[in-house]
Amino acid sequence: MLIIGLTGGIGSGKTAVSDKFESLGITVVDADLASRKVVELGQPALKEIEEYFGSEIITEAGTLDREKLRELIAFNEEKRKWLESTLHPLIGEQISLEVSNSKSEYTVFVAPLLLETNAHNMCSRVLVVDVPVETQVTRTTNRDKTSADQVKKIISVQMDREERLKRADDVIENTGSIEELEKNVELLHQKYLALVNE
């Protein structure tokens, strides 16, 4: 199966691109959504996290308090490593399950850290959504109501823009209108269909 790994820095427009692929009938598997599914109410991982971090990590509704969890692991290497070693295998299984259940001609796998992790190994091609760093900062501060410094910190942890572009098989420049972006996705869609039918 042709698996397109979709990635890009924060605020680059990955969601707009994956939404367009979805509207074209393509299955989109999202690493962020998979990571949420494995800690949903009733999932064994949620119980494990509660046992390790304590009940203050659970909201009144019984769900995971992500904000609190982020605070607890932000400056604690040991806790962060425990969480990663617990969740990463489960997230991997969830992603594999969703990819193998895909019925579309090809599958788009969205992962912000596709190239920073070994997740790109499961992909046939890497598609990068690219924008200048200034655009990333402006878009993310507007969208998430966060400070420019906070966004720059996130960008500094992600792969360098030039390095990401070097490792791309396909690139979508997302500096124009949403119409231009969707047109570019449609062109890639045709290209991927041709690859499938080769």
C-alpha positions in Angstrom: 0.0 0.0 0.0 1.1 3.5 -0.8 1.5 5.5 2.5 2.1 9.2 2.3 3.7 10.6 5.4 2.5 14.1 5.9 4.4 16.5 8.1 5.5 20.1 8.6 6.3 22.5 11.4 3.7 23.9 13.8 1.3 26.3 12.0 2.3 25.1 8.6 -1.2 23.9 7.6 -1.0 20.1 8.0 -4.7 20.0 9.0 -5.9 22.0 6.0 -3.9 19.6 3.7 -5.1 16.4 5.4 -8.7 17.7 5.4 -8.5 18.2 1.6 -7.1 14.7 1.1 -10.0 13.4 3.2 -12.5 15.3 1.1 -11.1 13.5 -1.9 -12.0 10.1 -0.3 -8.5 9.3 1.1 -8.1 7.7 4.5 -6.2 10.0 6.9 -4.5 8.4 9.9 -3.5 11.1 12.4 -0.7 10.3 15.0 -2.1 13.0 17.4 -5.6 11.5 17.3 -4.2 8.0 17.8 -2.3 9.2 20.8 -5.6 10.5 22.2 -7.5 7.3 21.5 -5.1 5.1 23.6 -5.8 7.2 26.7 -9.6 7.5 26.3 -12.0 6.6 29.1 -11.9 2.9 29.7 -8.5 2.3 28.0 -6.0 0.4 30.2 -3.3 3.1 29.6 -5.5 5.7 31.3 -5.5 3.5 34.5 -1.7 3.0 34.3 -1.2 6.8 34.0 -3.4 7.4 37.0 -1.6 4.8 39.0 1.8 6.4 38.2 1.0 10.1 38.4 -1.9 10.0 40.9 -5.6 10.9 40.7 -5.0 14.6 40.2 -4.1 13.8 36.6 -7.8 12.8 36.0 -10.5 15.4 35.4 -13.9 15.3 37.2 -15.3 13.7 34.0 -12.8 10.8 34.4 -10.7 11.8 31.4 -7.0 12.7 31.2 -6.1 16.2 32.2 -3.6 16.8 29.4 -2.6 20.3 30.6 -1.7 18.9 34.1 0.2 16.0 32.5 2.2 18.4 30.3 3.2 20.4 33.4 4.2 17.2 35.3 6.5 15.9 32.5 7.8 19.3 31.2 10.8 19.4 33.5 11.0 15.8 34.7 13.0 13.5 32.4 12.2 10.4 34.3 8.4 10.9 34.2 8.5 11.9 30.6 10.4 8.8 29.6 8.0 6.5 31.6 5.1 8.1 29.8 6.7 7.7 26.4 7.7 4.1 27.0 4.2 3.3 28.1 2.3 5.1 25.3 4.5 4.8 22.2 4.0 1.1 21.7 0.2 1.5 22.1 0.1 4.5 19.8 2.2 2.5 17.2 -0.3 -0.3 17.4 -3.3 2.1 17.0 -1.7 3.7 13.9 -0.9 0.3 12.4 -4.4 -0.9 12.9 -5.9 2.2 11.3 -3.5 2.1 8.3 -4.2 -1.6 7.7 -8.0 -0.9 7.9 -7.7 1.8 5.2 -9.8 1.1 2.1 -8.8 4.1 0.0 -6.4 3.9 -3.0 -3.5 5.2 -0.8 -3.3 6.4 2.8 -2.1 9.7 4.3 -0.4 9.4 7.7 -0.1 12.7 9.5 2.6 13.0 12.1 4.1 16.3 13.3 7.3 14.5 14.3 7.4 12.1 11.3 11.0 12.8 10.5 12.2 13.3 14.1 11.1 9.7 15.0 11.3 6.5 13.0 7.7 6.9 11.9 8.8 7.8 8.4 10.1 4.3 7.9 6.5 3.0 7.4 5.9 5.6 4.6 6.4 5.2 0.9 6.8 9.0 0.4 7.2 12.1 2.6 5.1 15.1 1.9 6.1 18.3 3.7 3.8 21.3 4.1 6.2 24.3 4.2 5.9 27.9 5.3 8.5 30.5 6.5 9.2 30.5 10.3 7.6 34.0 10.6 4.4 32.6 9.1 4.5 29.7 11.6 4.8 32.1 14.5 2.0 34.4 13.3 -0.4 31.6 12.5 0.2 29.7 15.7 0.0 32.7 18.0 -3.3 33.7 16.4 -4.7 30.2 16.4 -3.6 29.1 19.9 -3.7 32.5 21.6 -0.1 31.8 22.8 3.0 33.9 22.9 5.5 34.2 20.1 8.2 33.0 22.5 6.2 29.8 23.3 5.8 29.1 19.6 9.5 29.7 18.9 10.4 27.2 21.7 8.2 24.6 20.0 9.8 25.3 16.6 13.3 25.0 18.1 12.4 21.4 19.2 11.1 20.4 15.8 13.4 19.6 12.9 15.1 22.5 11.2 13.1 23.7 8.1 16.0 23.2 5.6 16.6 19.6 6.9 12.9 18.8 6.7 12.7 20.0 3.1 15.8 18.0 2.2 14.1 14.8 3.3 10.8 15.5 1.5 9.7 13.6 -1.7 6.9 16.2 -2.2 6.5 19.8 -0.9 3.4 22.0 -0.7 4.2 25.7 -0.2 1.4 27.0 2.0 1.9 30.7 1.6 -1.0 31.5 -0.7 -4.8 31.2 -0.4 -6.7 28.1 0.8 -7.9 27.7 -2.9 -4.2 27.5 -4.0 -3.5 25.0 -1.2 -6.4 22.8 -2.2 -5.4 23.0 -5.9 -1.9 21.8 -5.0 -3.4 18.9 -2.9 -5.5 17.9 -5.9 -2.4 17.8 -8.2 -0.6 15.6 -5.7 -3.7 13.4 -5.4 -3.5 12.7 -9.1 0.2 12.0 -8.9 -0.4 9.5 -6.0 -3.2 7.8 -7.9 -0.9 7.4 -10.9 1.8 5.9 -8.6 -0.7 3.4 -7.2 -1.8 2.4 -10.7 1.8 2.0 -12.1 
